[in-house]
Amino acid sequence: MKKLLVSAFLGLSSLALATPTLKYLSPQSCGLDFGSGKSQAMAKQFRRQGHDCQCYDVFYYPDPTLLRRQYDFIVASEVIEHLYEPKTVFEQWLSLLKPNAILAIMTGFRPEDKPFAEWWYKNDPTHVALFSEKTFAFLQRRYGLKCLSLSQNVIIFATTTAND
């Protein structure tokens, strides 16, 4: 029963990021699920829609050759908050993306309408980096990204070309 519940959660979690991301992809795009975990639930969502999606995870799929390719999209679901060096990894993601590619991130956004002390997400000891809409607005400006979508806990960026 526990395995079934975990599987259902992973499926719902992957839908929360995959569904809005799929709207921005060209047919047969090539992507990377960074921090995929063992299940490959997210990658399966993209594959079902005709996209190639590789899985990279430092624990389950640590294939360094995947970090030397270029992608049409990268998705990172519940990953960035676990990174001790999020700037380094964010820049790595950008270096792996082609021009006009998609970077989709899901993490708990700090709510602006609640005191920080009441925000449950910060209590997870594995969450070592925390983000808000303001953080992602800064990253958008800093790296010249285009924000395609911002919804609860999901942000989708597009990289730009030199002419944009």
N, CA, C and O of each residue as an XYZ file, in Angstrom:
656
protein
N       0.821     -1.197      0.000
C       0.000      0.000      0.000
C       0.868      1.264      0.000
O       0.587      2.222     -0.721
N       1.933      1.252      0.827
C       2.815      2.419      0.891
C       3.445      2.695     -0.471
O       3.543      3.847     -0.893
N       3.871      1.637     -1.155
C       4.483      1.787     -2.477
C       3.487      2.395     -3.468
O       3.864      3.217     -4.302
N       2.237      1.997     -3.377
C       1.188      2.525     -4.249
C       0.964      4.014     -3.981
O       0.797      4.792     -4.920
N       0.960      4.414     -2.714
C       0.776      5.823     -2.368
C       1.948      6.670     -2.855
O       1.748      7.768     -3.375
N       3.156      6.169     -2.690
C       4.330      6.897     -3.172
C       4.263      7.041     -4.681
O       4.553      8.114     -5.210
N       3.891      5.996     -5.375
C       3.769      6.030     -6.825
C       2.712      7.050     -7.263
O       2.928      7.792     -8.221
N       1.581      7.088     -6.572
C       0.527      8.055     -6.899
C       1.016      9.477     -6.665
O       0.749     10.360     -7.481
N       1.733      9.718     -5.555
C       2.260     11.041     -5.272
C       3.242     11.477     -6.355
O       3.177     12.611     -6.830
N       4.146     10.591     -6.746
C       5.127     10.934     -7.774
C       4.446     11.266     -9.094
O       4.869     12.175     -9.809
N       3.405     10.534     -9.407
C       2.663     10.814    -10.632
C       2.001     12.180    -10.600
O       2.059     12.915    -11.586
N       1.372     12.535     -9.484
C       0.726     13.843     -9.348
C       1.754     14.959     -9.332
O       1.550     16.005     -9.948
N       2.854     14.742     -8.632
C       3.910     15.738     -8.568
C       4.494     16.001     -9.956
O       4.740     17.149    -10.324
N       4.711     14.942    -10.716
C       5.276     15.127    -12.053
C       4.287     15.826    -12.976
O       4.695     16.603    -13.839
N       2.996     15.565    -12.809
C       1.982     16.248    -13.617
C       1.971     17.742    -13.353
O       1.756     18.534    -14.271
N       2.201     18.136    -12.101
C       2.172     19.548    -11.734
C       3.224     20.361    -12.483
O       3.025     21.552    -12.723
N       4.325     19.744    -12.852
C       5.360     20.434    -13.616
C       5.299     20.084    -15.104
O       5.490     20.955    -15.953
N       5.038     18.830    -15.420
C       5.031     18.408    -16.829
C       3.898     19.065    -17.609
O       4.111     19.530    -18.729
N       2.710     19.109    -17.040
C       1.551     19.619    -17.774
C       1.761     21.044    -18.289
O       1.562     21.281    -19.481
N       2.155     22.006    -17.440
C       2.361     23.349    -17.999
C       3.583     23.439    -18.914
O       3.600     24.256    -19.835
N       4.587     22.627    -18.678
C       5.797     22.664    -19.510
C       5.507     22.175    -20.920
O       6.017     22.733    -21.892
N       4.699     21.148    -21.032
C       4.383     20.564    -22.344
C       3.806     21.595    -23.314
O       4.005     21.484    -24.524
N       3.104     22.581    -22.801
C       2.492     23.612    -23.652
C       3.522     24.402    -24.454
O       3.198     24.956    -25.504
N       4.745     24.458    -23.971
C       5.773     25.295    -24.594
C       6.762     24.518    -25.461
O       7.687     25.111    -26.017
N       6.586     23.227    -25.583
C       7.553     22.410    -26.319
C       7.160     22.207    -27.767
O       5.986     22.028    -28.093
N       8.152     22.237    -28.620
C       7.949     21.856    -30.016
C       7.846     20.338    -30.074
O       8.323     19.649    -29.172
N       7.229     19.812    -31.128
C       7.138     18.348    -31.245
C       8.520     17.697    -31.206
O       9.493     18.229    -31.741
N       8.577     16.554    -30.571
C       9.778     15.725    -30.485
C      10.990     16.459    -29.898
O      12.116     16.304    -30.371
N      10.739     17.245    -28.879
C      11.826     17.936    -28.188
C      12.654     16.948    -27.382
O      12.197     15.863    -27.022
N      13.879     17.357    -27.113
C      14.810     16.534    -26.337
C      15.048     17.227    -24.999
O      15.459     18.386    -24.955
N      14.787     16.506    -23.911
C      14.893     17.141    -22.611
C      15.640     16.321    -21.582
O      16.027     15.176    -21.813
N      15.827     16.957    -20.433
C      16.518     16.352    -19.304
C      15.692     16.581    -18.051
O      15.319     17.710    -17.732
N      15.411     15.495    -17.349
C      14.798     15.582    -16.027
C      15.953     15.541    -15.039
O      16.507     14.479    -14.756
N      16.310     16.712    -14.516
C      17.458     16.840    -13.620
C      16.992     16.589    -12.192
O      16.114     17.286    -11.684
N      17.588     15.588    -11.551
C      17.154     15.213    -10.209
C      15.917     14.350    -10.262
O      15.013     14.474     -9.435
N      15.890     13.484    -11.235
C      14.690     12.698    -11.551
C      14.235     11.770    -10.442
O      13.056     11.424    -10.364
N      15.149     11.368     -9.591
C      14.789     10.334     -8.628
C      14.751      8.988     -9.319
O      15.052      8.878    -10.508
N      14.387      7.984     -8.582
C      14.425      6.612     -9.094
C      13.290      6.298    -10.065
O      13.477      5.497    -10.980
N      12.137      6.899     -9.892
C      10.920      6.467    -10.592
C      10.845      6.826    -12.076
O      10.188      6.121    -12.842
N      11.496      7.892    -12.492
C      11.394      8.415    -13.852
C       9.973      8.851    -14.203
O       9.613      8.898    -15.379
N       9.170      9.168    -13.199
C       7.765      9.548    -13.433
C       7.647     10.758    -14.347
O       6.797     10.774    -15.238
N       8.473     11.760    -14.145
C       8.409     12.974    -14.971
C       8.789     12.657    -16.408
O       8.082     13.046    -17.338
N       9.886     11.961    -16.594
C      10.339     11.633    -17.949
C       9.276     10.837    -18.694
O       9.081     11.031    -19.894
N       8.597      9.951    -17.997
C       7.533      9.157    -18.630
C       6.413     10.034    -19.158
O       5.828      9.743    -20.201
N       6.112     11.120    -18.431
C       5.072     12.055    -18.894
C       5.472     12.665    -20.240
O       4.645     12.772    -21.146
N       6.722     13.058    -20.365
C       7.189     13.673    -21.614
C       7.287     12.644    -22.731
O       6.950     12.939    -23.878
N       7.740     11.458    -22.412
C       7.860     10.409    -23.434
C       6.496     10.035    -24.005
O       6.361      9.784    -25.203
N       5.496     10.000    -23.141
C       4.131      9.687    -23.617
C       3.635     10.707    -24.631
O       2.777     10.403    -25.460
N       4.177     11.912    -24.562
C       3.772     12.977    -25.492
C       4.709     13.097    -26.694
O       4.622     14.059    -27.458
N       5.602     12.126    -26.861
C       6.452     12.083    -28.043
C       7.795     12.778    -27.915
O       8.489     12.972    -28.913
N       8.170     13.152    -26.706
C       9.456     13.817    -26.482
C      10.478     12.815    -25.950
O      10.128     11.829    -25.302
N      11.737     13.089    -26.236
C      12.826     12.313    -25.648
C      13.180     13.002    -24.336
O      13.435     14.206    -24.323
N      13.199     12.275    -23.259
C      13.541     12.872    -21.964
C      14.463     11.934    -21.213
O      14.079     10.829    -20.830
N      15.687     12.394    -21.009
C      16.689     11.639    -20.269
C      16.593     11.972    -18.787
O      16.102     13.038    -18.415
N      17.053     11.074    -17.955
C      17.027     11.277    -16.508
C      18.445     11.380    -15.960
O      19.294     10.522    -16.200
N      18.669     12.452    -15.223
C      19.933     12.598    -14.499
C      19.602     12.749    -13.021
O      18.780     13.580    -12.635
N      20.247     11.945    -12.214
C      20.097     12.049    -10.772
C      21.411     11.598    -10.150
O      21.912     10.517    -10.458
N      21.957     12.413     -9.292
C      23.264     12.126     -8.701
C      23.273     10.790     -7.952
O      24.326     10.167     -7.819
N      22.116     10.345     -7.464
C      22.043      9.093     -6.716
C      21.622      7.900     -7.577
O      22.155      6.803     -7.411
N      20.674      8.101     -8.494
C      20.098      6.975     -9.233
C      20.576      6.873    -10.691
O      20.721      5.768    -11.213
N      20.817      7.995    -11.340
C      21.232      7.990    -12.748
C      22.369      8.997    -12.941
O      22.186     10.013    -13.610
N      23.532      8.724    -12.365
C      24.638      9.689    -12.399
C      25.491      9.604    -13.671
O      26.709      9.450    -13.591
N      24.864      9.702    -14.818
C      25.571      9.580    -16.091
C      26.131     10.949    -16.497
O      25.372     11.807    -16.948
N      27.442     11.170    -16.347
C      28.014     12.491    -16.646
C      27.923     12.880    -18.120
O      28.011     14.064    -18.443
N      27.750     11.921    -19.011
C      27.635     12.279    -20.432
C      26.374     13.093    -20.688
O      26.319     13.865    -21.645
N      25.354     12.926    -19.837
C      24.121     13.708    -19.998
C      24.340     15.186    -19.707
O      23.541     16.030    -20.114
N      25.423     15.496    -19.002
C      25.719     16.883    -18.654
C      26.670     17.534    -19.650
O      27.231     18.598    -19.390
N      26.843     16.877    -20.792
C      27.680     17.426    -21.867
C      26.881     17.588    -23.150
O      27.456     17.793    -24.219
N      25.567     17.499    -23.052
C      24.695     17.623    -24.225
C      23.926     18.937    -24.159
O      23.975     19.646    -23.153
N      23.231     19.249    -25.216
C      22.345     20.419    -25.273
C      20.906     19.920    -25.335
O      20.622     18.901    -25.964
N      20.008     20.638    -24.685
C      18.612     20.216    -24.562
C      17.648     21.323    -24.976
O      17.955     22.513    -24.898
N      16.474     20.886    -25.419
C      15.370     21.804    -25.713
C      14.632     22.186    -24.435
O      13.993     23.236    -24.369
N      14.722     21.335    -23.432
C      14.091     21.644    -22.148
C      14.780     20.883    -21.018
O      15.317     19.790    -21.199
N      14.737     21.509    -19.854
C      15.177     20.876    -18.610
C      14.079     21.101    -17.588
O      13.562     22.208    -17.444
N      13.730     20.036    -16.882
C      12.779     20.142    -15.781
C      13.499     19.724    -14.500
O      14.312     18.800    -14.493
N      13.174     20.431    -13.423
C      13.746     20.122    -12.113
C      12.617     20.256    -11.090
O      12.230     21.360    -10.708
N      12.111     19.126    -10.665
C      10.993     19.098     -9.727
C      11.487     18.799     -8.320
O      12.032     17.729     -8.049
N      11.286     19.765     -7.435
C      11.680     19.599     -6.033
C      13.166     19.239     -5.917
O      13.541     18.299     -5.216
N      13.998     20.009     -6.620
C      15.442     19.777     -6.648
C      16.205     20.975     -6.086
O      17.063     20.824     -5.216
N      15.887     22.147     -6.584
C      16.719     23.331     -6.321
C      16.839     23.658     -4.835
O      17.852     24.207     -4.403
N      15.822     23.329     -4.057
C      15.864     23.633     -2.619
C      16.827     22.722     -1.853
O      17.152     22.993     -0.697
N      17.282     21.646     -2.495
C      18.214     20.712     -1.857
C      19.680     21.002     -2.211
O      20.581     20.309     -1.738
N      19.912     22.000     -3.024
C      21.255     22.267     -3.536
C      22.029     23.221     -2.635
O      21.551     24.304     -2.299
N      23.213     22.809     -2.255
C      24.078     23.673     -1.457
C      24.670     24.797     -2.298
O      25.057     25.837     -1.765
N      24.741     24.589     -3.611
C      25.268     25.612     -4.516
C      24.273     25.832     -5.650
O      24.562     25.484     -6.795
N      23.102     26.404     -5.354
C      22.072     26.544     -6.387
C      22.497     27.422     -7.565
O      22.091     27.167     -8.699
N      23.304     28.448     -7.312
C      23.760     29.316     -8.407
C      24.577     28.507     -9.419
O      24.389     28.640    -10.628
N      25.466     27.683     -8.921
C      26.308     26.867     -9.797
C      25.457     25.920    -10.639
O      25.679     25.785    -11.842
N      24.501     25.277    -10.018
C      23.651     24.324    -10.751
C      22.720     25.061    -11.702
O      22.492     24.589    -12.816
N      22.175     26.205    -11.296
C      21.316     26.994    -12.183
C      22.096     27.382    -13.439
O      21.588     27.264    -14.554
N      23.314     27.838    -13.256
C      24.152     28.196    -14.405
C      24.499     26.966    -15.241
O      24.617     27.059    -16.463
N      24.662     25.835    -14.597
C      24.897     24.595    -15.344
C      23.681     24.277    -16.208
O      23.826     23.939    -17.383
N      22.492     24.382    -15.638
C      21.275     24.137    -16.423
C      21.236     25.049    -17.643
O      20.954     24.598    -18.753
N      21.519     26.330    -17.432
C      21.475     27.273    -18.554
C      22.503     26.908    -19.623
O      22.244     27.075    -20.815
N      23.658     26.413    -19.207
C      24.692     26.036    -20.173
C      24.296     24.798    -20.986
O      24.831     24.573    -22.072
N      23.379     24.014    -20.472
C      22.929     22.794    -21.164
C      21.752     23.049    -22.103
O      21.342     22.159    -22.847
N      21.212     24.267    -22.066
C      20.032     24.573    -22.873
C      20.397     25.246    -24.187
O      21.290     26.091    -24.243
N      19.700     24.862    -25.226
C      19.837     25.507    -26.527
C      19.185     26.899    -26.459
O      18.447     27.180    -25.515
N      19.443     27.765    -27.436
C      18.691     29.025    -27.497
C      17.183     28.732    -27.633
O      16.782     27.768    -28.285
N      16.387     29.561    -27.021
C      14.921     29.423    -27.048
C      14.452     28.103    -26.434
O      13.454     27.526    -26.867
N      15.169     27.642    -25.443
C      14.819     26.401    -24.748
C      14.040     26.726    -23.471
O      13.907     27.887    -23.084
N      13.536     25.684    -22.836
C      12.678     25.812    -21.665
C      13.394     25.284    -20.419
O      13.997     24.211    -20.438
N      13.313     26.065    -19.336
C      13.768     25.630    -18.021
C      12.568     25.717    -17.091
O      12.069     26.807    -16.813
N      12.106     24.569    -16.610
C      10.925     24.513    -15.750
C      11.335     24.001    -14.370
O      11.962     22.951    -14.236
N      10.967     24.766    -13.359
C      11.370     24.468    -11.989
C      10.145     24.418    -11.085
O       9.268     25.279    -11.152
N      10.104     23.399    -10.245
C       9.069     23.327     -9.217
C       9.762     23.259     -7.860
O      10.643     22.428     -7.635
N       9.350     24.141     -6.971
C       9.850     24.173     -5.600
C       8.817     24.907     -4.761
O       7.927     25.558     -5.307
N       8.923     24.813     -3.474
C       8.018     25.586     -2.628
C       8.415     27.048     -2.640
O       9.520     27.395     -2.225
N       7.519     27.916     -3.114
C       7.785     29.351     -3.110
C       7.391     29.909     -1.741
O       6.335     29.577     -1.204
N       8.236     30.743     -1.200
C       7.902     31.374      0.071
C       6.681     32.268     -0.135
O       6.700     33.168     -0.974
N       5.626     32.017      0.629
C       4.434     32.862      0.478
C       4.699     34.269      1.023
O       5.307     34.436      2.079
N       4.236     35.257      0.291
C       4.457     36.643      0.717
C       3.418     37.093      1.739
O       3.598     38.110      2.407
N       2.338     36.335      1.857
C       1.247     36.746      2.744
C       1.316     36.095      4.128
O       0.390     36.243      4.926
N       2.404     35.378      4.418
C       2.569     34.697      5.705
C       3.927     35.027      6.296
O       4.899     35.220      5.567
N       3.992     35.091      7.617
C       5.315     35.245      8.229
C       6.188     34.020      7.932
O       5.701     32.891      7.869
N       7.464     34.270      7.756
C       8.399     33.190      7.453
C       8.319     32.075      8.496
O       8.401     30.897      8.150
N       8.164     32.430      9.730
C       8.126     31.442     10.821
C       6.977     30.442     10.660
O       7.061     29.324     11.168
N       5.917     30.826      9.967
C       4.753     29.948      9.792
C       4.824     29.092      8.523
O       3.945     28.264      8.286
N       5.833     29.284      7.734
C       5.939     28.566      6.463
C       6.501     27.171      6.723
O       7.654     27.037      7.132
N       5.714     26.152      6.494
C       6.086     24.761      6.793
C       7.275     24.268      5.970
O       8.056     23.450      6.457
N       7.426     24.739      4.756
C       8.425     24.218      3.823
C       9.851     24.387      4.351
O      10.723     23.560      4.082
N      10.076     25.451      5.093
C      11.413     25.738      5.628
C      11.825     24.746      6.708
O      13.007     24.661      7.043
N      10.880     23.998      7.255
C      11.171     23.090      8.364
C      11.837     21.788      7.930
O      12.368     21.062      8.769
N      11.817     21.485      6.649
C      12.469     20.275      6.148
C      13.978     20.509      6.199
O      14.476     21.408      5.520
N      14.710     19.734      6.975
C      16.156     19.981      7.105
C      16.942     19.760      5.816
O      18.091     20.192      5.719
N      16.348     19.099      4.828
C      17.047     18.917      3.553
C      16.847     20.107      2.618
O      17.492     20.185      1.572
N      15.965     21.029      2.981
C      15.744     22.243      2.185
C      16.757     23.296      2.640
O      16.538     24.014      3.615
N      17.851     23.366      1.919
C      18.961     24.229      2.314
C      19.009     25.542      1.532
O      19.816     26.417      1.845
N      18.159     25.685      0.525
C      18.044     26.923     -0.249
C      16.553     27.171     -0.465
O      15.824     26.278     -0.897
N      16.113     28.369     -0.167
C      14.683     28.677     -0.261
C      14.465     29.810     -1.257
O      15.318     30.683     -1.415
N      13.316     29.787     -1.926
C      13.055     30.686     -3.041
C      11.686     31.327     -2.921
O      10.782     30.811     -2.264
N      11.565     32.478     -3.582
C      10.292     33.187     -3.645
C      10.104     33.689     -5.076
O      10.996     33.550     -5.913
N       8.954     34.265     -5.344
C       8.740     34.856     -6.667
C       9.778     35.946     -6.934
O      10.238     36.107     -8.065
N      10.143     36.687     -5.899
C      11.157     37.746     -6.061
C      12.516     37.158     -6.445
O      13.242     37.742     -7.250
N      12.856     36.009     -5.871
C      14.115     35.350     -6.218
C      14.143     35.010     -7.703
O      15.135     35.250     -8.391
N      13.037     34.448     -8.184
C      13.000     34.052     -9.593
C      12.935     35.259    -10.524
O      13.433     35.194    -11.648
N      12.330     36.360    -10.075
C      12.345     37.593    -10.874
C      13.786     38.103    -10.997
O      14.195     38.566    -12.061
N      14.548     38.017     -9.911
C      15.964     38.392     -9.954
C      16.720     37.509    -10.946
O      17.479     38.014    -11.774
N      16.515     36.193    -10.864
C      17.210     35.271    -11.772
C      16.844     35.547    -13.225
O      17.690     35.461    -14.115
N      15.593     35.874    -13.454
C      15.144     36.204    -14.814
C      15.930     37.402    -15.349
O      16.443     37.362    -16.467
N      16.022     38.453    -14.556
C      16.764     39.647    -14.983
C      18.259     39.351    -15.115
O      18.889     39.733    -16.101
N      18.811     38.678    -14.130
C      20.254     38.407    -14.091
C      20.739     37.612    -15.295
O      21.824     37.862    -15.820
N      19.930     36.657    -15.725
C      20.347     35.759    -16.804
C      19.632     36.016    -18.130
O      19.777     35.241    -19.075
N      18.873     37.082    -18.199
C      18.213     37.446    -19.455
C      17.205     36.421    -19.922
O      17.103     36.135    -21.115
N      16.464     35.872    -18.988
C      15.460     34.856    -19.316
C      14.099     35.493    -19.548
O      13.852     36.631    -19.150
N      13.246     34.759    -20.182
C      11.866     35.169    -20.378
C      10.998     34.286    -19.477
O      11.117     33.061    -19.512
N      10.136     34.895    -18.680
C       9.225     34.114    -17.844
C       7.980     33.798    -18.662
O       7.231     34.696    -19.045
N       7.768     32.519    -18.924
C       6.601     32.093    -19.699
C       5.396     31.815    -18.813
O       4.251     32.028    -19.213
N       5.672     31.335    -17.605
C       4.576     30.950    -16.720
C       5.059     30.983    -15.283
O       6.170     30.558    -14.968
N       4.198     31.498    -14.421
C       4.459     31.514    -12.991
C       3.153     31.161    -12.300
O       2.176     31.908    -12.361
N       3.154     30.025    -11.649
C       1.966     29.608    -10.908
C       2.440     29.052     -9.577
O       3.635     29.070     -9.283
N       1.528     28.570     -8.789
C       1.902     28.120     -7.457
C       3.019     27.082     -7.521
O       2.814     25.957     -7.974
N       4.204     27.480     -7.058
C       5.370     26.608     -6.920
C       5.989     26.155     -8.234
O       6.852     25.276     -8.226
N       5.580     26.721     -9.356
C       6.142     26.355    -10.657
C       6.491     27.624    -11.422
O       5.686     28.549    -11.530
N       7.708     27.646    -11.949
C       8.098     28.734    -12.857
C       8.691     28.111    -14.111
O       9.458     27.150    -14.050
N       8.317     28.679    -15.245
C       8.837     28.203    -16.532
C       9.499     29.381    -17.230
O       8.866     30.394    -17.524
N      10.788     29.216    -17.484
C      11.588     30.210    -18.182
C      11.861     29.736    -19.596
O      11.820     28.541    -19.891
N      12.142     30.705    -20.471
C      12.682     30.406    -21.799
C      14.027     31.124    -21.910
O      14.173     32.275    -21.498
N      14.996     30.421    -22.472
C      16.251     31.084    -22.775
C      16.009     31.943    -23.999
O      15.026     31.748    -24.715
N      16.879     32.874    -24.239
C      16.718     33.775    -25.384
C      17.919     33.623    -26.309
O      18.928     33.015    -25.951
N      17.791     34.175    -27.477
C      18.914     34.210    -28.409
C      19.653     35.509    -28.215
O      19.193     36.383    -27.480
N      20.780     35.649    -28.855
C      21.582     36.873    -28.735
C      20.799     38.068    -29.259
O      21.065     39.194    -28.838
N      19.844     37.865    -30.164
C      19.082     38.963    -30.764
C      17.870     39.372    -29.946
O      17.248     40.391    -30.244
N      17.521     38.606    -28.927
C      16.315     38.914    -28.144
C      16.551     40.035    -27.146
O      15.637     40.411    -26.412
